[in-house]
Structures are given as structure tokens and as C-alpha cells.
Amino acid sequence: MKQSQTCPKCQAQEVVHIPGKSQKSGYDVGRSIRAGRTNANVTLVDVYVYGSCGYTGSWAASSEELHKIKKKLN
């Protein structure tokens, strides 16, 4: 989905990419998941939404963000 830019449900190629947001605004955390109990452990995720069917998928915004998640799982 992320690499092919094709929806696995309806095969559409109309995609909207919504990047994860920084925590700097204070009140708007954007698209993120908590990898721990504090805001220091928030992991940013990018969201992809397909316009034909509305199917969505989320990915870690970077390899550093993915590392935060993996570190928490150990």
C-alpha cells in the first residue's frame, strides 16, 4: 500500500498522505501513538487514506520512530 500507492481493498490509486506532526504545538499532537507513558515516548505515524473506498493505513514516520516502537516492545 505505502510503496505501491495502490489500495489493497479496491485497487484505487487516489491516495492522500497525511504526515505525522511534531509535538511542538503543545495542544495538537497530530497523528501519533504512545510507545510509553510520557510524551517523550510518542511515536509519529504517517497516515495514507484512499479516496475511492476510504481505507486507511498507518506507518511509522521514519526509521527512528520505528526504532522507538521496537525498543518499547523489548
N, CA and C atoms as an extended XYZ file, in Angstrom:
222
Properties=species:S:1:pos:R:3:atomname:S:1:resname:S:1:resid:I:1 pbc="F F F"
N         0.824       -1.186        0.000 N   MET     1
C         0.000        0.000        0.000 CA  MET     1
C         0.870        1.252        0.000 C   MET     1
N         1.786        1.346        0.949 N   LYS     2
C         2.637        2.538        1.043 CA  LYS     2
C         3.548        2.637       -0.184 C   LYS     2
N         4.214        1.547       -0.539 N   GLN     3
C         5.133        1.580       -1.672 CA  GLN     3
C         4.412        1.544       -3.015 C   GLN     3
N         3.371        0.732       -3.118 N   SER     4
C         2.694        0.563       -4.407 CA  SER     4
C         1.735        1.707       -4.722 C   SER     4
N         1.326        2.461       -3.703 N   GLN     5
C         0.339        3.534       -3.865 CA  GLN     5
C        -0.969        3.004       -4.463 C   GLN     5
N        -1.256        1.735       -4.184 N   THR     6
C        -2.486        1.109       -4.646 CA  THR     6
C        -3.228        0.534       -3.453 C   THR     6
N        -4.513        0.810       -3.353 N   CYS     7
C        -5.317        0.323       -2.240 CA  CYS     7
C        -5.469       -1.199       -2.317 C   CYS     7
N        -5.186       -1.913       -1.229 N   PRO     8
C        -5.336       -3.368       -1.246 CA  PRO     8
C        -6.792       -3.816       -1.252 C   PRO     8
N        -7.712       -2.915       -0.941 N   LYS     9
C        -9.140       -3.264       -0.898 CA  LYS     9
C        -9.824       -3.053       -2.241 C   LYS     9
N        -9.646       -1.841       -2.826 N   CYS    10
C       -10.395       -1.510       -4.049 CA  CYS    10
C        -9.497       -1.283       -5.262 C   CYS    10
N        -8.182       -1.384       -5.082 N   GLN    11
C        -7.178       -1.207       -6.137 CA  GLN    11
C        -7.090        0.230       -6.670 C   GLN    11
N        -7.705        1.189       -5.998 N   ALA    12
C        -7.635        2.586       -6.417 CA  ALA    12
C        -6.234        3.138       -6.200 C   ALA    12
N        -5.887        4.154       -6.951 N   GLN    13
C        -4.582        4.796       -6.797 CA  GLN    13
C        -4.693        6.246       -6.337 C   GLN    13
N        -5.897        6.686       -6.017 N   GLU    14
C        -6.096        8.023       -5.470 CA  GLU    14
C        -5.767        7.950       -3.981 C   GLU    14
N        -4.677        8.585       -3.579 N   VAL    15
C        -4.217        8.470       -2.201 CA  VAL    15
C        -3.910        9.846       -1.618 C   VAL    15
N        -4.259       10.021       -0.352 N   VAL    16
C        -3.917       11.233        0.383 CA  VAL    16
C        -2.938       10.815        1.477 C   VAL    16
N        -1.781       11.458        1.504 N   HIS    17
C        -0.753       11.178        2.509 CA  HIS    17
C        -0.826       12.259        3.571 C   HIS    17
N        -1.040       11.862        4.828 N   ILE    18
C        -1.102       12.797        5.949 CA  ILE    18
C         0.099       12.507        6.845 C   ILE    18
N         1.129       13.364        6.793 N   PRO    19
C         2.323       13.101        7.595 CA  PRO    19
C         2.078       13.292        9.089 C   PRO    19
N         2.825       12.549        9.904 N   GLY    20
C         2.778       12.740       11.353 CA  GLY    20
C         3.205       14.148       11.696 C   GLY    20
N         2.693       14.693       12.796 N   LYS    21
C         3.016       16.069       13.184 CA  LYS    21
C         3.936       16.092       14.390 C   LYS    21
N         4.656       17.176       14.500 N   SER    22
C         5.546       17.400       15.629 CA  SER    22
C         4.741       17.687       16.893 C   SER    22
N         5.324       17.395       18.023 N   GLN    23
C         4.714       17.677       19.322 CA  GLN    23
C         4.881       19.139       19.736 C   GLN    23
N         5.564       19.945       18.973 N   LYS    24
C         5.937       21.296       19.396 CA  LYS    24
C         4.754       22.217       19.628 C   LYS    24
N         3.617       21.962       18.996 N   SER    25
C         2.477       22.858       19.176 CA  SER    25
C         1.853       22.740       20.555 C   SER    25
N         2.122       21.647       21.262 N   GLY    26
C         1.643       21.501       22.628 CA  GLY    26
C         0.245       20.944       22.738 C   GLY    26
N        -0.707       21.473       22.002 N   TYR    27
C        -2.085       21.004       22.121 CA  TYR    27
C        -2.491       20.075       20.999 C   TYR    27
N        -1.803       20.101       19.879 N   ASP    28
C        -2.169       19.270       18.743 CA  ASP    28
C        -1.069       18.249       18.506 C   ASP    28
N        -1.299       17.022       18.939 N   VAL    29
C        -0.267       16.002       18.805 CA  VAL    29
C        -0.280       15.349       17.430 C   VAL    29
N        -1.273       15.656       16.596 N   GLY    30
C        -1.314       15.103       15.257 CA  GLY    30
C        -1.523       13.604       15.271 C   GLY    30
N        -0.951       12.946       14.305 N   ARG    31
C        -1.073       11.504       14.204 CA  ARG    31
C         0.118       10.864       14.896 C   ARG    31
N        -0.170       10.227       16.000 N   SER    32
C         0.906        9.638       16.792 CA  SER    32
C         0.357        8.500       17.629 C   SER    32
N         1.268        7.677       18.107 N   ILE    33
C         0.910        6.628       19.052 CA  ILE    33
C         1.872        6.707       20.220 C   ILE    33
N         1.424        6.297       21.369 N   ARG    34
C         2.303        6.290       22.539 CA  ARG    34
C         3.050        4.969       22.610 C   ARG    34
N         4.359        5.085       22.729 N   ALA    35
C         5.201        3.911       22.904 CA  ALA    35
C         5.631        3.796       24.360 C   ALA    35
N         5.010        4.571       25.215 N   GLY    36
C         5.324        4.575       26.634 CA  GLY    36
C         4.336        5.454       27.371 C   GLY    36
N         4.664        5.798       28.609 N   ARG    37
C         3.728        6.546       29.451 CA  ARG    37
C         3.841        8.057       29.350 C   ARG    37
N         4.912        8.572       28.779 N   THR    38
C         5.103       10.017       28.732 CA  THR    38
C         5.098       10.521       27.295 C   THR    38
N         4.980       11.848       27.137 N   ASN    39
C         5.022       12.436       25.800 CA  ASN    39
C         6.362       12.231       25.114 C   ASN    39
N         7.415       11.989       25.891 N   ALA    40
C         8.727       11.725       25.309 CA  ALA    40
C         8.720       10.419       24.513 C   ALA    40
N         7.766        9.551       24.780 N   ASN    41
C         7.690        8.265       24.101 CA  ASN    41
C         6.638        8.233       22.993 C   ASN    41
N         6.192        9.398       22.545 N   VAL    42
C         5.217        9.453       21.464 CA  VAL    42
C         5.932        9.185       20.146 C   VAL    42
N         5.344        8.338       19.331 N   THR    43
C         5.902        7.983       18.035 CA  THR    43
C         5.016        8.555       16.938 C   THR    43
N         5.608        9.278       16.003 N   LEU    44
C         4.848        9.864       14.904 CA  LEU    44
C         4.552        8.813       13.838 C   LEU    44
N         3.354        8.864       13.289 N   VAL    45
C         2.984        7.955       12.209 CA  VAL    45
C         2.425        8.749       11.035 C   VAL    45
N         2.719        8.278        9.834 N   ASP    46
C         2.125        8.821        8.622 CA  ASP    46
C         0.879        8.014        8.319 C   ASP    46
N        -0.164        8.679        7.855 N   VAL    47
C        -1.426        8.015        7.520 CA  VAL    47
C        -1.668        8.164        6.027 C   VAL    47
N        -2.115        7.074        5.401 N   TYR    48
C        -2.487        7.083        3.991 CA  TYR    48
C        -3.975        6.754        3.904 C   TYR    48
N        -4.728        7.585        3.172 N   VAL    49
C        -6.164        7.391        3.019 CA  VAL    49
C        -6.469        7.284        1.532 C   VAL    49
N        -7.218        6.243        1.164 N   TYR    50
C        -7.593        6.053       -0.239 CA  TYR    50
C        -8.948        6.668       -0.504 C   TYR    50
N        -8.997        7.535       -1.552 N   GLY    51
C       -10.176        8.328       -1.844 CA  GLY    51
C       -11.366        7.539       -2.359 C   GLY    51
N       -11.156        6.408       -2.995 N   SER    52
C       -12.275        5.656       -3.556 CA  SER    52
C       -13.093        4.932       -2.506 C   SER    52
N       -12.411        4.312       -1.535 N   CYS    53
C       -13.141        3.499       -0.553 CA  CYS    53
C       -12.972        3.983        0.883 C   CYS    53
N       -11.991        4.869        1.133 N   GLY    54
C       -11.767        5.377        2.482 CA  GLY    54
C       -10.873        4.505        3.338 C   GLY    54
N       -10.329        3.428        2.788 N   TYR    55
C        -9.418        2.561        3.536 CA  TYR    55
C        -8.211        3.370        3.984 C   TYR    55
N        -7.726        3.125        5.203 N   THR    56
C        -6.569        3.842        5.721 CA  THR    56
C        -5.501        2.881        6.212 C   THR    56
N        -4.264        3.352        6.213 N   GLY    57
C        -3.144        2.602        6.755 CA  GLY    57
C        -2.186        3.566        7.423 C   GLY    57
N        -1.502        3.122        8.450 N   SER    58
C        -0.561        3.971        9.188 CA  SER    58
C         0.807        3.314        9.231 C   SER    58
N         1.858        4.122        9.086 N   TRP    59
C         3.232        3.649        9.154 CA  TRP    59
C         4.051        4.575       10.029 C   TRP    59
N         5.053        4.034       10.677 N   ALA    60
C         5.990        4.866       11.428 CA  ALA    60
C         6.564        5.896       10.458 C   ALA    60
N         6.661        7.139       10.894 N   ALA    61
C         7.064        8.236       10.017 CA  ALA    61
C         8.524        8.142        9.566 C   ALA    61
N         9.358        7.444       10.311 N   SER    62
C        10.768        7.310        9.954 CA  SER    62
C        11.347        6.070       10.622 C   SER    62
N        12.561        5.728       10.254 N   SER    63
C        13.208        4.571       10.881 CA  SER    63
C        13.470        4.835       12.364 C   SER    63
N        13.701        6.103       12.732 N   GLU    64
C        13.897        6.445       14.138 CA  GLU    64
C        12.616        6.215       14.935 C   GLU    64
N        11.481        6.574       14.342 N   GLU    65
C        10.197        6.366       15.004 CA  GLU    65
C         9.912        4.869       15.158 C   GLU    65
N        10.237        4.092       14.146 N   LEU    66
C        10.062        2.642       14.224 CA  LEU    66
C        10.957        2.049       15.318 C   LEU    66
N        12.160        2.581       15.447 N   HIS    67
C        13.078        2.116       16.491 CA  HIS    67
C        12.493        2.359       17.887 C   HIS    67
N        11.809        3.498       18.085 N   LYS    68
C        11.168        3.779       19.375 CA  LYS    68
C        10.152        2.691       19.732 C   LYS    68
N         9.376        2.278       18.744 N   ILE    69
C         8.359        1.253       18.976 CA  ILE    69
C         9.028       -0.078       19.307 C   ILE    69
N        10.024       -0.465       18.532 N   LYS    70
C        10.721       -1.732       18.762 CA  LYS    70
C        11.408       -1.762       20.123 C   LYS    70
N        11.979       -0.628       20.513 N   LYS    71
C        12.659       -0.532       21.798 CA  LYS    71
C        11.667       -0.749       22.942 C   LYS    71
N        10.477       -0.208       22.822 N   LYS    72
C         9.457       -0.347       23.848 CA  LYS    72
C         8.970       -1.793       23.954 C   LYS    72
N         8.949       -2.513       22.853 N   LEU    73
C         8.481       -3.896       22.872 CA  LEU    73
C         9.462       -4.841       23.552 C   LEU    73
N        10.712       -4.452       23.625 N   ASN    74
C        11.730       -5.323       24.250 CA  ASN    74
C        11.758       -5.206       25.731 C   ASN    74
